[in-house]
Amino acid sequence: MSATNKPVLIAGGGLASLLLAQSLRRSGIPFKIFERDASFVFRAQGYRLRLSSEGLDAIESVLGAEAFQLFWDHCGKTGGVGFVTLNAVTGERAESEATVHPPLASRGGRVVGISRGDMRKIFADGCEDSIEWSKEVTGYELTGDGVRVIFADGTKSVEGSLLVGGEGIRSRVAQQLSGGKLKVYDTGARGIHGQAPSTAFKGLGEGVFILRDDTRPNGAVSVVTNVRPNGMDDPDAQLGWTMVGQPGVIRPPNEDYTVVGKQAADIAKSLTQNWHPRFKPLFDHMNESEAAFWKITCSTPSGVPQWPNEPRVTVIGDAVHSMTPAGGLGANTAVRDSALLGRLLREAGGYKPGVTAAYEKEMRVYASAAVHQSYSTAVRQFGVKIDADTCTVEA
Ligand SMILES: Cc1cc2nc3c(=O)[nH]c(=O)nc-3n(C[C@H](O)[C@H](O)[C@H](O)COP(=O)(O)OP(=O)(O)OC[C@H]3O[C@@H](n4cnc5c(N)ncnc54)[C@H](O)[C@@H]3O)c2cc1C
């Protein structure tokens, strides 16, 4: 088998990996994806992602006009060009340093959003047969002229020409490749993600809102939600919200972040019990089974570190630059990686020495800027602070 006929191996089947796979499929480059979960619907895919102009451009460059139109039709488009921050207790508009946000609007002057689940399905179209499920990647080994993935059960993959680690914030490929230089810090801030029927959001009107409660003695709590104009009268339509608490405010039972459902819903309800009646339906009517805790982590705020390039292994998405939710940049940066690496591989006709070095050089510039922007916004919004000497580094 010649080097270029060996598949590109992709660890993880998230947004970044699937868009890269789509790019390879369209270039006729063989690939295999190894995903830890048993299927697309193994765990809740709930939250919506806001897409920036850069993110949309990257997705369009991979999908081409026809498939991008389908993707665009799936996106919700919300009017209003920025966040409206409301005092969660009084219901009044609130402005302060903590409520200054980067502009949100992208294409067409609207706020464009899509659920993570829909995005994955569209990106995966035509790639399904190349996904191997229930495959937990724990590392890799280089061969004479290729690379193999190592799985948790001790087995190994076929030999590939290149390995791309796209397994999110706990990427073992990233750890091995960078010799531990790629770090993910626990910011101490915690979140709860929730959903409620669209009727619960009617009191807010259309727009993107931050409901902020500064009255708690141990730290602020905010809820971000994006209320779209369509489907508000459909009794089955659900919209999501994301709650973020400053360090120490939200505590899951036994610090267990895998807890989902009623226990997470009850904490969200108790934190919002004195909130304005206009906002209460978001919590009173929430779909309790969908409530989930969320630990807010971030890569090294100064940017993506240097490591000696390994031509046959690289990393994309959260695996190389995880971000706080502030600024909504994580997925937008991840899809830029997929578009860039996919284009370089297409131009090279598959794996060639030099491709991953060229990708990493360009990625480091925009990804470092995004991590820095997200972190600076989170310092202001959520009061987080990463001290590299004292902060917990996620395992
Ligand atoms: C509540 C919430 C709201 C967000 N909102 C926004 C937003 O508005 N805009 C934005 O740009 N970003 C947002 N983000 C960030 C965004 O979701 C991530 O940046 C994006 O999903 C990263 O994509 P990825 O493919 O790198 O990783 P992921 O989407 O995390 O995918 C990683 C995949 O790898 C799999 N995996 C993990 N470990 C292994 C293993 N060992 N072996 C094999 N497979 C493995 C996982 O199951 C998963 O399928 C948000 C995140 C959260 C949690």
The ligand as an SDF file (V2000), in Angstrom:
LIG
                    3D

 53 58  0  0  0  0  0  0  0  0999 V2000
  -22.7590   24.3990   26.7610 C   0  0  0  0  0  0  0  0  0  0  0  0
  -21.7540   24.7500   25.6870 C   0  0  0  0  0  0  0  0  0  0  0  0
  -22.0170   25.8180   24.8100 C   0  0  0  0  0  0  0  0  0  0  0  0
  -21.1060   26.1360   23.7940 C   0  0  0  0  0  0  0  0  0  0  0  0
  -21.4190   27.1590   22.9440 N   0  0  0  0  0  0  0  0  0  0  0  0
  -20.5760   27.4780   21.9310 C   0  0  0  0  0  0  0  0  0  0  0  0
  -20.9200   28.5000   20.9750 C   0  0  0  0  0  0  0  0  0  0  0  0
  -21.9780   29.1600   21.0640 O   0  0  0  0  0  0  0  0  0  0  0  0
  -20.0520   28.7550   19.9470 N   0  0  0  0  0  0  0  0  0  0  0  0
  -18.8640   28.0740   19.8270 C   0  0  0  0  0  0  0  0  0  0  0  0
  -18.1070   28.3590   18.8800 O   0  0  0  0  0  0  0  0  0  0  0  0
  -18.5130   27.0950   20.6990 N   0  0  0  0  0  0  0  0  0  0  0  0
  -19.3320   26.7630   21.7420 C   0  0  0  0  0  0  0  0  0  0  0  0
  -19.0070   25.7600   22.6100 N   0  0  0  0  0  0  0  0  0  0  0  0
  -17.7320   25.0340   22.4210 C   0  0  0  0  0  0  0  0  0  0  0  0
  -17.8620   23.9200   21.3810 C   0  0  0  0  0  0  0  0  0  0  0  0
  -18.8970   23.0260   21.7430 O   0  0  0  0  0  0  0  0  0  0  0  0
  -16.5470   23.1480   21.2550 C   0  0  0  0  0  0  0  0  0  0  0  0
  -15.4950   24.0380   21.0460 O   0  0  0  0  0  0  0  0  0  0  0  0
  -16.5970   22.1630   20.0630 C   0  0  0  0  0  0  0  0  0  0  0  0
  -17.6010   21.2010   20.2970 O   0  0  0  0  0  0  0  0  0  0  0  0
  -15.2460   21.5020   19.8660 C   0  0  0  0  0  0  0  0  0  0  0  0
  -15.3490   20.5120   18.8680 O   0  0  0  0  0  0  0  0  0  0  0  0
  -14.3490   19.2900   18.8640 P   0  0  0  0  0  0  0  0  0  0  0  0
  -14.7460   18.4530   17.6920 O   0  0  0  0  0  0  0  0  0  0  0  0
  -12.9690   19.7470   18.9920 O   0  0  0  0  0  0  0  0  0  0  0  0
  -14.6420   18.4970   20.2150 O   0  0  0  0  0  0  0  0  0  0  0  0
  -15.9750   17.7840   20.6740 P   0  0  0  0  0  0  0  0  0  0  0  0
  -17.1540   18.3430   19.9810 O   0  0  0  0  0  0  0  0  0  0  0  0
  -15.9120   17.7750   22.1650 O   0  0  0  0  0  0  0  0  0  0  0  0
  -15.8090   16.2880   20.1480 O   0  0  0  0  0  0  0  0  0  0  0  0
  -14.8730   15.3700   20.6870 C   0  0  0  0  0  0  0  0  0  0  0  0
  -15.3520   13.9700   20.3280 C   0  0  0  0  0  0  0  0  0  0  0  0
  -14.3610   13.0370   20.7220 O   0  0  0  0  0  0  0  0  0  0  0  0
  -14.9580   11.9570   21.4270 C   0  0  0  0  0  0  0  0  0  0  0  0
  -13.9350   11.4340   22.3410 N   0  0  0  0  0  0  0  0  0  0  0  0
  -13.5330   11.9410   23.5280 C   0  0  0  0  0  0  0  0  0  0  0  0
  -12.5380   11.2020   24.0630 N   0  0  0  0  0  0  0  0  0  0  0  0
  -12.3100   10.1870   23.1780 C   0  0  0  0  0  0  0  0  0  0  0  0
  -11.3980    9.1030   23.1310 C   0  0  0  0  0  0  0  0  0  0  0  0
  -10.5070    8.8930   24.1270 N   0  0  0  0  0  0  0  0  0  0  0  0
  -11.4310    8.2730   22.0700 N   0  0  0  0  0  0  0  0  0  0  0  0
  -12.3120    8.4630   21.0540 C   0  0  0  0  0  0  0  0  0  0  0  0
  -13.2150    9.4750   21.0370 N   0  0  0  0  0  0  0  0  0  0  0  0
  -13.2020   10.3360   22.0730 C   0  0  0  0  0  0  0  0  0  0  0  0
  -16.1480   12.5900   22.1290 C   0  0  0  0  0  0  0  0  0  0  0  0
  -17.1220   11.6170   22.4470 O   0  0  0  0  0  0  0  0  0  0  0  0
  -16.6360   13.5730   21.0530 C   0  0  0  0  0  0  0  0  0  0  0  0
  -17.5060   12.9730   20.1310 O   0  0  0  0  0  0  0  0  0  0  0  0
  -19.8890   25.4120   23.6480 C   0  0  0  0  0  0  0  0  0  0  0  0
  -19.6060   24.3520   24.5250 C   0  0  0  0  0  0  0  0  0  0  0  0
  -20.5160   24.0210   25.5400 C   0  0  0  0  0  0  0  0  0  0  0  0
  -20.2040   22.8750   26.4690 C   0  0  0  0  0  0  0  0  0  0  0  0
  1  2  1  0
  2  3  1  0
  2 52  2  0
  3  4  2  0
  4  5  1  0
  4 50  1  0
  5  6  2  0
  6  7  1  0
  6 13  1  0
  7  8  2  0
  7  9  1  0
  9 10  1  0
 10 11  2  0
 10 12  1  0
 12 13  2  0
 13 14  1  0
 14 15  1  0
 14 50  1  0
 15 16  1  0
 16 17  1  0
 16 18  1  0
 18 19  1  0
 18 20  1  0
 20 21  1  0
 20 22  1  0
 22 23  1  0
 23 24  1  0
 24 25  2  0
 24 26  1  0
 24 27  1  0
 27 28  1  0
 28 29  2  0
 28 30  1  0
 28 31  1  0
 31 32  1  0
 32 33  1  0
 33 34  1  0
 33 48  1  0
 34 35  1  0
 35 36  1  0
 35 46  1  0
 36 37  1  0
 36 45  1  0
 37 38  2  0
 38 39  1  0
 39 40  1  0
 39 45  2  0
 40 41  1  0
 40 42  2  0
 42 43  1  0
 43 44  2  0
 44 45  1  0
 46 47  1  0
 46 48  1  0
 48 49  1  0
 50 51  2  0
 51 52  1  0
 52 53  1  0
M  END
$$$$
